[in-house]
Amino acid sequence: MATNTTTKKPAAAALAETAEARPERATRRAPAVVGPPLGEGQEPVTVTLSHHHRIDGTDYTPGAEITVSPDYARGLRGQGFVART
């Protein structure tokens, strides 16, 4: 049977080393423009979703307000994803 000759670190010291080695987690913010990027000279449009929609791997619930390019907003409206205001 083999024996381990290394000494064990105290739990508090091991936890402190782990916390120091790990960078602080940045809070996730919603991207400025969801979906395709803005074209040259375009201004972003804010739309309210009427249905659940997944864009770029992020789920958006009904009633969520997102900022998108005008072309993408037009496509969302045509598919019925934008709430009538």
Secondary structure, DSSP 8 states (H G I E B T S, - for coil): -----S----HHHHHHHHHHHS---------SS-SS---TT---EEEEBSS-EEETTEEE-TT-EEEE-HHHHHHHHHHT-B---
